[in-house]
């Protein structure tokens, strides 16, 4: 099979398409003929060797990618043969191996896809979607909230905007550029603010005081948003892509951190809810950046330079694209 391989840590160019032996499913496992594989910002940090999330550093060489969707083409010993030919999506966990034409995973981690859910949407729902569900649970958005969402046109951002819209709240989207703000408006933003404009804090001050901030950026953006947070409001933090993790100390405006280890026991529940929401249309991922498998390096560069919109996905064939 063809797979993206990484033999060293470094820039995006260390990702190379190679021919490798087909993986065989072990006991209780299934093999998926991959149509789509999800790409995360964390993938770029792992590739560079700068951060590994809650996982240990990978052994090299490796094939990145932790979420796939496709058709089951083989089952291992003890796995139910009824899985064969089913359309499925699965999160591979720390094992990785998703940027490839074939991937193996325990059958217990796989979900059959509803007929109305395509592969690229499914891989966004199984990974980014489950994180969005956890953030929305923590945020407990109310109809009276005025919510600011950073990186609002990203994979997580569009899901959080939908969550705010579903709750009946007012949502203020922060994103870079007119194209991204248009995407945010499509998914429920009441107001859009281009944080790249020098006067964006003034524009924010024209809006009602914030009662909830959903922040993945931190740094100066996070500080400006926190300053606009009304007493009794809260900031939910799930990252700091600026590279600067802020410290806040006002007990009247608490900071709620999404703690990865605390949701580990809930992953299956969050995945199931996210897939159901994508299928029923209540929380639908926006897959705005689709790349062929061979162009995984370009997909990483798009994420790192913030050129991507929505979820970034690799596809193995033209059938995997929508």
TORKOL-481442 format. One line per 4 residues: for each residue x, y, z of N, C-alpha, C. Coordinates in nm, 2 decimals. Example, Ala and Ser with C-alpha at 12.3 -4.5 7.8 and 13.67 -1.06 7.14 Angstrom:
TORKOL-481442
1.32,-0.57,0.78,1.23,-0.45,0.78,1.32,-0.33,0.78 | 1.28,-0.22,0.71,1.37,-0.11,0.71,1.29,0.00,0.79
end
This chain:
TORKOL-481442
0.08,-0.12,0.00,0.00,0.00,0.00,0.09,0.12,0.00 | 0.03,0.24,-0.03,0.09,0.37,-0.02,0.06,0.43,0.12 | 0.16,0.49,0.18,0.14,0.56,0.31,0.24,0.67,0.32 | 0.20,0.77,0.40,0.29,0.88,0.43,0.38,0.83,0.54
0.51,0.85,0.53,0.60,0.81,0.63,0.69,0.92,0.67 | 0.72,0.92,0.80,0.81,1.02,0.86,0.92,0.95,0.93 | 1.05,0.98,0.88,1.17,0.91,0.93,1.24,1.00,1.03 | 1.20,1.13,1.04,1.27,1.22,1.13,1.17,1.33,1.17
1.20,1.40,1.28,1.12,1.52,1.31,1.18,1.64,1.23 | 1.08,1.73,1.20,1.13,1.84,1.12,1.01,1.91,1.05 | 1.04,1.99,0.94,0.94,2.06,0.87,0.85,1.97,0.79 | 0.75,2.02,0.73,0.65,1.94,0.66,0.71,1.85,0.55
0.82,1.89,0.50,0.88,1.81,0.39,0.93,1.67,0.44 | 0.94,1.65,0.57,0.98,1.52,0.62,0.87,1.41,0.59 | 0.75,1.46,0.55,0.64,1.37,0.52,0.65,1.32,0.38 | 0.67,1.19,0.35,0.69,1.15,0.22,0.60,1.03,0.19
0.55,1.02,0.07,0.47,0.91,0.03,0.56,0.79,-0.01 | 0.54,0.67,0.05,0.62,0.56,0.02,0.53,0.43,0.01 | 0.59,0.33,-0.05,0.52,0.20,-0.06,0.57,0.12,0.05 | 0.47,0.06,0.13,0.50,-0.02,0.25,0.42,-0.14,0.25
0.45,-0.24,0.33,0.37,-0.37,0.33,0.23,-0.34,0.38 | 0.13,-0.41,0.33,0.00,-0.40,0.38,-0.01,-0.44,0.52 | -0.08,-0.37,0.61,-0.10,-0.41,0.75,-0.20,-0.53,0.75 | -0.18,-0.62,0.84,-0.28,-0.73,0.86,-0.35,-0.71,1.00
-0.48,-0.73,1.00,-0.55,-0.71,1.13,-0.52,-0.83,1.22 | -0.49,-0.79,1.35,-0.47,-0.89,1.45,-0.60,-0.94,1.52 | -0.59,-1.01,1.63,-0.71,-1.06,1.69,-0.80,-0.95,1.73 | -0.93,-0.96,1.69,-1.03,-0.86,1.73,-1.02,-0.73,1.65
-0.93,-0.73,1.55,-0.92,-0.61,1.47,-0.98,-0.62,1.33 | -1.01,-0.50,1.27,-1.06,-0.49,1.14,-0.96,-0.41,1.05 | -0.96,-0.43,0.92,-0.88,-0.34,0.84,-0.97,-0.26,0.75 | -0.93,-0.13,0.74,-1.01,-0.03,0.67,-0.94,0.01,0.55
-1.01,0.00,0.43,-0.96,0.06,0.31,-0.99,0.21,0.32 | -0.89,0.29,0.35,-0.92,0.43,0.39,-0.96,0.51,0.27 | -1.07,0.59,0.29,-1.11,0.69,0.19,-1.07,0.83,0.24 | -1.07,0.85,0.37,-1.04,0.98,0.42,-0.97,0.97,0.55
-0.87,1.06,0.58,-0.80,1.06,0.71,-0.79,1.21,0.76 | -0.82,1.23,0.88,-0.82,1.36,0.94,-0.68,1.41,0.97 | -0.66,1.54,0.96,-0.54,1.61,0.99,-0.56,1.71,1.10 | -0.48,1.71,1.20,-0.49,1.80,1.32,-0.37,1.89,1.33
-0.39,2.01,1.40,-0.28,2.09,1.43,-0.18,2.02,1.52 | -0.23,1.93,1.60,-0.14,1.85,1.69,-0.05,1.76,1.60 | -0.10,1.71,1.49,-0.02,1.63,1.40,0.11,1.71,1.35 | 0.09,1.84,1.33,0.20,1.92,1.28,0.31,1.93,1.39
0.26,1.94,1.52,0.35,1.95,1.63,0.43,1.82,1.65 | 0.36,1.71,1.64,0.42,1.58,1.65,0.52,1.56,1.54 | 0.49,1.60,1.42,0.58,1.59,1.31,0.71,1.67,1.33 | 0.69,1.79,1.39,0.80,1.88,1.41,0.88,1.83,1.54
0.82,1.75,1.62,0.89,1.71,1.74,0.89,1.81,1.86 | 0.79,1.90,1.85,0.78,2.01,1.95,0.68,1.98,2.06 | 0.58,1.90,2.03,0.48,1.87,2.13,0.41,1.74,2.09 | 0.36,1.67,2.19,0.30,1.53,2.16,0.17,1.52,2.23
0.11,1.63,2.29,-0.02,1.61,2.36,0.00,1.52,2.48 | -0.10,1.44,2.50,-0.09,1.34,2.61,-0.02,1.22,2.58 | 0.03,1.21,2.46,0.10,1.08,2.41,0.25,1.09,2.43 | 0.31,0.98,2.44,0.46,0.97,2.44,0.51,1.00,2.30
0.64,1.05,2.29,0.69,1.07,2.15,0.69,0.94,2.07 | 0.65,0.95,1.95,0.64,0.83,1.86,0.77,0.77,1.83 | 0.78,0.64,1.80,0.90,0.58,1.75,0.90,0.60,1.60 | 1.01,0.64,1.55,1.03,0.66,1.40,1.10,0.54,1.34
1.07,0.52,1.21,0.97,0.59,1.13,0.83,0.56,1.16 | 0.74,0.65,1.12,0.60,0.63,1.16,0.51,0.68,1.04 | 0.38,0.64,1.05,0.28,0.69,0.96,0.19,0.77,1.05 | 0.17,0.90,1.03,0.09,0.98,1.11,-0.06,0.95,1.09
-0.15,1.02,1.17,-0.29,1.01,1.14,-0.36,0.93,1.24 | -0.46,0.98,1.31,-0.53,0.91,1.41,-0.68,0.89,1.39 | -0.73,0.93,1.27,-0.88,0.91,1.25,-0.90,0.88,1.10 | -0.97,0.78,1.07,-0.99,0.73,0.93,-1.14,0.69,0.91
-1.18,0.70,0.78,-1.31,0.65,0.74,-1.29,0.57,0.61 | -1.37,0.47,0.59,-1.36,0.39,0.47,-1.44,0.27,0.48 | -1.40,0.16,0.40,-1.47,0.04,0.40,-1.39,-0.08,0.45 | -1.45,-0.16,0.54,-1.38,-0.27,0.60,-1.35,-0.38,0.49
-1.22,-0.41,0.47,-1.19,-0.51,0.36,-1.13,-0.64,0.42 | -1.11,-0.64,0.55,-1.06,-0.77,0.61,-1.08,-0.76,0.76 | -1.10,-0.88,0.82,-1.12,-0.89,0.96,-1.02,-0.99,1.02 | -0.97,-0.96,1.14,-0.87,-1.04,1.21,-0.94,-1.16,1.28
-0.86,-1.25,1.34,-0.91,-1.36,1.42,-1.00,-1.31,1.53 | -1.12,-1.37,1.54,-1.21,-1.33,1.65,-1.30,-1.21,1.62 | -1.27,-1.14,1.52,-1.35,-1.02,1.48,-1.48,-1.07,1.40 | -1.59,-1.01,1.42,-1.71,-1.05,1.36,-1.70,-1.03,1.21
-1.72,-1.13,1.13,-1.72,-1.12,0.98,-1.82,-1.03,0.93 | -1.92,-0.99,1.01,-2.03,-0.90,0.96,-1.97,-0.76,0.93 | -1.85,-0.73,0.99,-1.79,-0.60,0.96,-1.75,-0.59,0.81 | -1.73,-0.70,0.74,-1.68,-0.69,0.61,-1.77,-0.61,0.52
-1.71,-0.52,0.44,-1.78,-0.43,0.34,-1.86,-0.32,0.40 | -1.86,-0.31,0.53,-1.93,-0.20,0.60,-1.85,-0.07,0.58 | -1.92,0.05,0.57,-1.86,0.18,0.57,-1.85,0.22,0.72 | -1.72,0.25,0.76,-1.70,0.28,0.90,-1.61,0.40,0.92
-1.61,0.45,1.04,-1.51,0.55,1.08,-1.46,0.51,1.22 | -1.33,0.54,1.24,-1.27,0.50,1.37,-1.16,0.60,1.40 | -1.14,0.62,1.53,-1.03,0.69,1.59,-0.92,0.58,1.63 | -0.80,0.60,1.57,-0.70,0.50,1.59,-0.63,0.51,1.73
-0.65,0.62,1.80,-0.58,0.64,1.92,-0.43,0.67,1.90 | -0.35,0.65,2.00,-0.21,0.69,1.99,-0.13,0.60,1.89 | -0.19,0.49,1.84,-0.12,0.41,1.75,-0.09,0.48,1.62 | -0.18,0.57,1.58,-0.16,0.64,1.45,-0.17,0.55,1.33
-0.12,0.59,1.22,-0.13,0.51,1.10,-0.24,0.54,1.00 | -0.30,0.66,1.02,-0.41,0.70,0.94,-0.38,0.75,0.80 | -0.26,0.81,0.78,-0.23,0.87,0.65,-0.18,0.76,0.56 | -0.27,0.67,0.52,-0.24,0.55,0.44,-0.36,0.50,0.37
-0.33,0.41,0.27,-0.44,0.35,0.20,-0.52,0.24,0.28 | -0.45,0.18,0.38,-0.51,0.08,0.47,-0.47,0.11,0.61 | -0.56,0.09,0.70,-0.54,0.11,0.85,-0.61,0.00,0.93 | -0.55,-0.04,1.04,-0.61,-0.15,1.12,-0.64,-0.08,1.26
-0.75,-0.13,1.32,-0.80,-0.08,1.44,-0.88,-0.19,1.51 | -0.89,-0.18,1.64,-0.98,-0.28,1.71,-1.13,-0.25,1.67 | -1.20,-0.36,1.64,-1.34,-0.35,1.60,-1.42,-0.27,1.70 | -1.38,-0.27,1.83,-1.46,-0.20,1.93,-1.45,-0.05,1.92
-1.35,0.00,1.84,-1.34,0.14,1.82,-1.40,0.19,1.69 | -1.46,0.10,1.62,-1.52,0.14,1.49,-1.67,0.17,1.50 | -1.72,0.26,1.41,-1.86,0.29,1.41,-1.91,0.28,1.26 | -2.02,0.21,1.24,-2.08,0.21,1.11,-2.14,0.34,1.07
-2.12,0.39,0.95,-2.16,0.52,0.91,-2.31,0.51,0.86 | -2.39,0.61,0.91,-2.52,0.63,0.85,-2.51,0.66,0.70 | -2.61,0.63,0.62,-2.60,0.64,0.48,-2.58,0.78,0.43 | -2.62,0.88,0.52,-2.61,1.02,0.48,-2.48,1.09,0.52
-2.39,1.01,0.58,-2.27,1.07,0.63,-2.15,1.02,0.54 | -2.08,1.12,0.47,-1.97,1.08,0.39,-1.84,1.07,0.47 | -1.74,1.01,0.41,-1.62,0.98,0.48,-1.55,1.10,0.53 | -1.54,1.21,0.45,-1.47,1.33,0.50,-1.54,1.40,0.62
-1.67,1.40,0.62,-1.74,1.45,0.73,-1.72,1.37,0.85 | -1.73,1.24,0.83,-1.72,1.14,0.94,-1.58,1.15,1.02 | -1.47,1.17,0.94,-1.34,1.18,1.01,-1.33,1.31,1.09 | -1.40,1.41,1.05,-1.40,1.53,1.13,-1.49,1.52,1.25
-1.60,1.44,1.24,-1.69,1.42,1.36,-1.62,1.33,1.46 | -1.55,1.23,1.42,-1.49,1.13,1.52,-1.38,1.19,1.60 | -1.31,1.29,1.55,-1.20,1.35,1.62,-1.23,1.49,1.67 | -1.23,1.59,1.58,-1.26,1.72,1.61,-1.40,1.74,1.67
-1.49,1.66,1.62,-1.63,1.67,1.68,-1.64,1.63,1.82 | -1.56,1.52,1.86,-1.57,1.48,2.00,-1.51,1.58,2.09 | -1.41,1.65,2.04,-1.35,1.76,2.12,-1.45,1.87,2.14 | -1.52,1.91,2.03,-1.62,2.02,2.04,-1.73,1.98,2.13
-1.77,1.85,2.14,-1.87,1.81,2.23,-1.83,1.83,2.37 | -1.70,1.80,2.40,-1.65,1.82,2.54,-1.65,1.97,2.58 | -1.61,2.05,2.48,-1.60,2.19,2.51,-1.74,2.25,2.54 | -1.84,2.21,2.45,-1.97,2.26,2.47,-2.03,2.21,2.60
-2.00,2.09,2.64,-2.04,2.04,2.78,-1.99,2.13,2.89 | -1.86,2.16,2.88,-1.80,2.24,2.98,-1.85,2.38,2.98 | -1.88,2.44,2.86,-1.93,2.58,2.85,-2.07,2.60,2.90 | -2.15,2.50,2.88,-2.30,2.51,2.92,-2.36,2.64,2.87
-2.36,2.66,2.74,-2.41,2.78,2.68,-2.56,2.80,2.70 | -2.59,2.92,2.74,-2.73,2.96,2.77,-2.78,3.05,2.66 | -2.91,3.06,2.65,-2.97,3.16,2.55,-2.93,3.30,2.57 | -2.90,3.34,2.70,-2.87,3.48,2.73,-2.72,3.51,2.71
-2.64,3.41,2.67,-2.49,3.43,2.66,-2.46,3.51,2.54 | -2.35,3.59,2.55,-2.28,3.66,2.44,-2.15,3.58,2.43 | -2.13,3.51,2.33,-2.02,3.41,2.32,-1.92,3.46,2.21 | -1.79,3.47,2.25,-1.68,3.49,2.15,-1.61,3.36,2.12
-1.59,3.33,1.99,-1.53,3.21,1.95,-1.40,3.25,1.87 | -1.29,3.21,1.91,-1.16,3.23,1.84,-1.14,3.12,1.73 | -1.06,3.15,1.63,-1.04,3.06,1.52,-1.17,3.01,1.47 | -1.26,3.10,1.45,-1.40,3.06,1.43,-1.43,2.99,1.30
-1.34,3.00,1.20,-1.36,2.93,1.08,-1.28,2.80,1.07 | -1.22,2.76,1.18,-1.14,2.63,1.19,-1.23,2.52,1.22 | -1.18,2.40,1.22,-1.26,2.28,1.24,-1.34,2.28,1.37 | -1.28,2.32,1.48,-1.35,2.33,1.60,-1.44,2.45,1.60
-1.39,2.57,1.55,-1.47,2.69,1.56,-1.61,2.68,1.50 | -1.62,2.62,1.38,-1.75,2.61,1.32,-1.85,2.52,1.40 | -1.80,2.42,1.46,-1.88,2.34,1.55,-1.93,2.42,1.67 | -1.84,2.50,1.73,-1.87,2.57,1.85,-1.97,2.68,1.81
-1.96,2.74,1.70,-2.06,2.84,1.65,-2.20,2.77,1.64 | -2.20,2.65,1.59,-2.33,2.58,1.58,-2.39,2.55,1.72 | -2.30,2.52,1.81,-2.34,2.49,1.95,-2.41,2.62,2.01 | -2.34,2.74,1.98,-2.40,2.86,2.03,-2.53,2.89,1.97
-2.54,2.87,1.84,-2.66,2.89,1.76,-2.77,2.80,1.81 | -2.74,2.68,1.83,-2.84,2.58,1.88,-2.89,2.62,2.02 | -2.81,2.68,2.10,-2.85,2.72,2.23,-2.93,2.86,2.23 | -2.93,2.92,2.12,-3.00,3.05,2.11,-2.92,3.17,2.15
-2.78,3.15,2.17,-2.70,3.26,2.21,-2.65,3.35,2.10 | -2.60,3.46,2.14,-2.54,3.55,2.04,-2.39,3.51,2.03 | -2.34,3.50,1.90,-2.21,3.45,1.88,-2.13,3.55,1.80 | -2.01,3.58,1.86,-1.91,3.67,1.79,-1.80,3.59,1.74
-1.77,3.59,1.61,-1.67,3.51,1.56,-1.54,3.59,1.53 | -1.43,3.54,1.58,-1.30,3.60,1.54,-1.23,3.51,1.45 | -1.19,3.57,1.33,-1.12,3.49,1.23,-1.04,3.59,1.15 | -0.95,3.54,1.06,-0.86,3.62,0.98,-0.90,3.63,0.84
-0.97,3.74,0.80,-1.00,3.76,0.66,-1.15,3.74,0.63 | -1.19,3.80,0.52,-1.33,3.80,0.48,-1.38,3.66,0.45 | -1.30,3.58,0.38,-1.34,3.45,0.35,-1.38,3.36,0.47 | -1.29,3.37,0.57,-1.31,3.30,0.69,-1.43,3.35,0.77
-1.45,3.48,0.77,-1.57,3.54,0.84,-1.70,3.50,0.77 | -1.69,3.48,0.64,-1.81,3.44,0.56,-1.85,3.30,0.60 | -1.75,3.21,0.62,-1.78,3.08,0.67,-1.84,3.08,0.81 | -1.78,3.16,0.90,-1.83,3.17,1.03,-1.98,3.22,1.03
-2.01,3.31,0.95,-2.15,3.36,0.94,-2.24,3.25,0.90 | -2.20,3.17,0.81,-2.28,3.05,0.76,-2.31,2.96,0.87 | -2.22,2.95,0.97,-2.25,2.85,1.08,-2.30,2.91,1.21 | -2.35,3.04,1.20,-2.42,3.09,1.31,-2.36,3.21,1.38
-2.25,3.27,1.33,-2.20,3.39,1.39,-2.29,3.51,1.37 | -2.32,3.57,1.48,-2.41,3.69,1.47,-2.32,3.81,1.42 | -2.20,3.82,1.46,-2.10,3.92,1.43,-1.97,3.86,1.39 | -1.90,3.91,1.30,-1.77,3.86,1.26,-1.67,3.97,1.28
-1.55,3.94,1.34,-1.45,4.04,1.36,-1.32,3.98,1.31 | -1.25,4.06,1.22,-1.12,4.02,1.16,-1.01,4.06,1.26 | -0.96,3.96,1.33,-0.86,3.99,1.44,-0.73,4.04,1.38 | -0.71,4.03,1.25,-0.59,4.08,1.19,-0.59,4.23,1.16
-0.71,4.29,1.17,-0.73,4.43,1.16,-0.67,4.50,1.28 | -0.59,4.61,1.27,-0.54,4.67,1.39,-0.64,4.73,1.49 | -0.76,4.76,1.44,-0.86,4.82,1.53,-0.96,4.72,1.58 | -0.93,4.59,1.57,-1.03,4.49,1.61,-1.07,4.50,1.75
-0.99,4.54,1.85,-1.04,4.55,1.98,-1.14,4.66,1.99 | -1.13,4.77,1.91,-1.23,4.87,1.91,-1.36,4.82,1.86 | -1.35,4.74,1.75,-1.47,4.68,1.70,-1.54,4.59,1.80 | -1.46,4.51,1.88,-1.51,4.42,1.98,-1.58,4.51,2.09
-1.53,4.62,2.12,-1.59,4.71,2.23,-1.72,4.76,2.19 | -1.76,4.76,2.06,-1.89,4.80,2.01,-2.00,4.70,2.04 | -1.95,4.58,2.07,-2.05,4.47,2.09,-2.08,4.46,2.24 | -2.19,4.40,2.28,-2.23,4.38,2.42,-2.12,4.31,2.50
-2.10,4.34,2.63,-2.00,4.27,2.70,-2.02,4.11,2.69 | -1.90,4.05,2.68,-1.90,3.90,2.67,-1.94,3.83,2.80 | -2.01,3.72,2.79,-2.04,3.64,2.91,-1.97,3.50,2.89 | -1.92,3.47,2.78,-1.85,3.34,2.75,-1.75,3.36,2.64
-1.62,3.32,2.67,-1.52,3.32,2.57,-1.48,3.17,2.55 | -1.48,3.13,2.42,-1.42,2.99,2.38,-1.29,3.02,2.31 | -1.18,2.99,2.38,-1.05,3.04,2.33,-0.95,2.93,2.31 | -0.90,2.92,2.19,-0.79,2.83,2.16,-0.66,2.90,2.12
-0.66,3.03,2.13,-0.55,3.11,2.08,-0.46,3.16,2.19 | -0.52,3.22,2.30,-0.44,3.27,2.41,-0.37,3.40,2.36 | -0.26,3.43,2.43,-0.18,3.55,2.39,-0.26,3.68,2.39 | -0.23,3.77,2.30,-0.29,3.90,2.31,-0.44,3.89,2.28
-0.48,3.80,2.18,-0.62,3.79,2.15,-0.69,3.74,2.28 | -0.64,3.64,2.35,-0.71,3.60,2.47,-0.72,3.70,2.57 | -0.62,3.78,2.59,-0.62,3.89,2.69,-0.73,4.00,2.66 | -0.74,4.03,2.53,-0.84,4.13,2.49,-0.98,4.08,2.52
-1.00,3.95,2.48,-1.13,3.89,2.51,-1.16,3.88,2.65 | -1.06,3.85,2.73,-1.09,3.84,2.88,-1.12,3.97,2.94 | -1.06,4.08,2.89,-1.09,4.21,2.93,-1.23,4.25,2.91 | -1.29,4.20,2.80,-1.43,4.23,2.77,-1.53,4.13,2.83
-1.48,4.04,2.91,-1.56,3.94,2.98,-1.63,4.01,3.10 | -1.76,4.00,3.10,-1.84,4.06,3.21,-1.82,3.98,3.34 | -1.83,4.05,3.46,-1.83,3.98,3.59,-1.94,3.87,3.58 | -1.90,3.75,3.63,-1.99,3.64,3.62,-1.97,3.55,3.50
-1.90,3.61,3.40,-1.87,3.54,3.28,-1.76,3.43,3.30 | -1.73,3.35,3.20,-1.63,3.25,3.21,-1.56,3.24,3.08 | -1.43,3.19,3.08,-1.35,3.16,2.97,-1.32,3.02,2.97 | -1.36,2.95,2.86,-1.32,2.81,2.84,-1.20,2.80,2.75
-1.10,2.74,2.80,-0.97,2.74,2.72,-0.94,2.60,2.68 | -0.90,2.58,2.55,-0.87,2.45,2.50,-0.75,2.45,2.41 | -0.66,2.55,2.43,-0.54,2.56,2.36,-0.49,2.70,2.36 | -0.37,2.72,2.30,-0.31,2.85,2.29,-0.21,2.85,2.17
-0.28,2.85,2.05,-0.20,2.84,1.93,-0.11,2.96,1.91 | -0.13,3.07,1.98,-0.03,3.18,1.97,0.10,3.14,2.03 | 0.11,3.04,2.11,0.23,3.00,2.18,0.24,3.06,2.31 | 0.14,3.14,2.35,0.15,3.20,2.49,0.02,3.16,2.57
0.05,3.09,2.68,-0.06,3.05,2.77,-0.08,3.16,2.87 | -0.19,3.23,2.87,-0.21,3.34,2.96,-0.25,3.29,3.10 | -0.22,3.38,3.20,-0.26,3.36,3.34,-0.37,3.46,3.37 | -0.48,3.41,3.42,-0.59,3.50,3.46,-0.62,3.48,3.61
-0.66,3.58,3.69,-0.67,3.56,3.83,-0.79,3.63,3.89 | -0.89,3.66,3.81,-1.02,3.72,3.86,-1.12,3.61,3.89 | -1.14,3.59,4.02,-1.24,3.48,4.06,-1.38,3.51,4.01 | -1.41,3.63,3.98,-1.55,3.66,3.93,-1.56,3.62,3.78
-1.45,3.59,3.72,-1.45,3.55,3.58,-1.36,3.43,3.56 | -1.41,3.31,3.60,-1.33,3.19,3.61,-1.29,3.14,3.47 | -1.18,3.07,3.47,-1.12,3.01,3.35,-1.14,2.86,3.37 | -1.21,2.80,3.27,-1.23,2.65,3.27,-1.15,2.59,3.16
-1.06,2.51,3.20,-0.97,2.44,3.11,-1.02,2.30,3.07 | -1.02,2.28,2.94,-1.05,2.14,2.89,-0.93,2.05,2.92 | -0.95,1.96,3.01,-0.84,1.88,3.05,-0.85,1.74,2.98 | -0.76,1.72,2.89,-0.77,1.59,2.81,-0.78,1.47,2.90
-0.70,1.45,3.00,-0.71,1.32,3.08,-0.85,1.31,3.14 | -0.92,1.42,3.17,-1.04,1.41,3.24,-1.16,1.36,3.15 | -1.13,1.36,3.02,-1.24,1.32,2.93,-1.21,1.18,2.87 | -1.10,1.12,2.91,-1.05,1.00,2.85,-1.16,0.89,2.86
-1.23,0.88,2.98,-1.33,0.78,3.00,-1.46,0.81,2.93 | -1.47,0.93,2.87,-1.59,0.97,2.80,-1.58,0.96,2.64 | -1.46,0.92,2.59,-1.44,0.93,2.45,-1.54,0.86,2.37 | -1.58,0.74,2.40,-1.68,0.67,2.32,-1.81,0.74,2.32
-1.85,0.79,2.44,-1.98,0.87,2.44,-1.97,0.99,2.36 | -1.86,1.07,2.37,-1.84,1.19,2.29,-1.84,1.16,2.14 | -1.77,1.05,2.10,-1.77,1.02,1.96,-1.91,0.98,1.91 | -1.98,0.90,1.98,-2.12,0.86,1.94,-2.21,0.99,1.93
-2.20,1.08,2.02,-2.29,1.20,2.02,-2.25,1.29,1.90 | -2.12,1.30,1.87,-2.07,1.38,1.76,-2.12,1.32,1.63 | -2.10,1.19,1.61,-2.14,1.13,1.49,-2.30,1.14,1.47 | -2.37,1.13,1.58,-2.52,1.14,1.57,-2.56,1.28,1.53
-2.49,1.38,1.59,-2.52,1.52,1.56,-2.48,1.56,1.42 | -2.37,1.50,1.36,-2.34,1.53,1.22,-2.44,1.47,1.13 | -2.49,1.35,1.17,-2.59,1.28,1.08,-2.72,1.35,1.08 | -2.76,1.40,1.20,-2.90,1.47,1.20,-2.89,1.61,1.17
-2.77,1.67,1.14,-2.76,1.80,1.10,-2.75,1.91,1.20 | -2.74,1.87,1.33,-2.74,1.97,1.44,-2.60,2.02,1.47 | -2.50,1.95,1.43,-2.36,1.99,1.46,-2.27,1.93,1.34 | -2.26,2.00,1.23,-2.20,1.94,1.11,-2.07,2.00,1.09
-1.96,1.92,1.08,-1.83,1.97,1.05,-1.82,2.04,0.92 | -1.74,2.14,0.91,-1.71,2.20,0.78,-1.57,2.16,0.73 | -1.57,2.08,0.63,-1.45,2.03,0.57,-1.41,2.12,0.45 | -1.33,2.22,0.48,-1.30,2.32,0.38,-1.17,2.30,0.31
-1.09,2.21,0.36,-0.95,2.19,0.30,-0.93,2.04,0.28 | -0.94,2.00,0.16,-0.92,1.86,0.12,-0.80,1.84,0.03 | -0.71,1.75,0.07,-0.59,1.73,0.00,-0.57,1.58,-0.04 | -0.52,1.55,-0.15,-0.48,1.40,-0.18,-0.38,1.35,-0.08
-0.38,1.22,-0.05,-0.29,1.16,0.04,-0.15,1.20,0.01 | -0.11,1.21,-0.11,0.03,1.24,-0.15,0.07,1.38,-0.11 | -0.03,1.46,-0.09,0.00,1.60,-0.05,-0.01,1.63,0.10 | 0.02,1.53,0.18,0.01,1.55,0.32,0.10,1.67,0.37
0.21,1.69,0.31,0.30,1.80,0.35,0.23,1.93,0.33 | 0.16,1.94,0.21,0.09,2.07,0.18,-0.02,2.09,0.28 | -0.09,1.98,0.32,-0.19,1.99,0.42,-0.14,2.05,0.55 | -0.02,2.00,0.60,0.04,2.04,0.72,0.08,2.19,0.71
0.13,2.23,0.59,0.17,2.37,0.57,0.05,2.46,0.58 | -0.06,2.42,0.52,-0.18,2.50,0.52,-0.23,2.52,0.67 | -0.22,2.42,0.75,-0.26,2.43,0.89,-0.16,2.53,0.96 | -0.04,2.51,0.94,0.06,2.59,1.02,0.06,2.73,0.98
0.03,2.76,0.85,0.02,2.90,0.81,-0.12,2.96,0.82 | -0.21,2.89,0.87,-0.35,2.93,0.89,-0.42,2.96,0.76 | -0.37,2.89,0.65,-0.43,2.91,0.52,-0.56,2.82,0.51 | -0.57,2.72,0.59,-0.68,2.63,0.58,-0.81,2.69,0.64
-0.92,2.63,0.59,-1.05,2.67,0.64,-1.12,2.55,0.68 | -1.18,2.55,0.80,-1.25,2.43,0.85,-1.16,2.31,0.87 | -1.21,2.19,0.87,-1.13,2.08,0.90,-1.05,2.04,0.78 | -0.92,2.00,0.80,-0.83,1.95,0.70,-0.84,1.80,0.69
-0.86,1.75,0.57,-0.87,1.60,0.55,-0.79,1.56,0.43 | -0.73,1.44,0.44,-0.66,1.38,0.33,-0.76,1.27,0.27 | -0.76,1.26,0.14,-0.84,1.16,0.07,-0.74,1.07,-0.02 | -0.78,0.94,-0.02,-0.69,0.85,-0.09,-0.73,0.83,-0.24
-0.86,0.86,-0.27,-0.91,0.85,-0.41,-1.00,0.96,-0.44 | -1.04,0.98,-0.56,-1.14,1.09,-0.60,-1.27,1.06,-0.54 | -1.30,0.92,-0.51,-1.42,0.89,-0.45,-1.43,0.94,-0.30 | -1.31,0.96,-0.24,-1.32,1.01,-0.10,-1.35,1.15,-0.09
-1.34,1.23,-0.19,-1.37,1.37,-0.19,-1.52,1.39,-0.22 | -1.58,1.50,-0.17,-1.72,1.53,-0.20,-1.73,1.61,-0.32
end
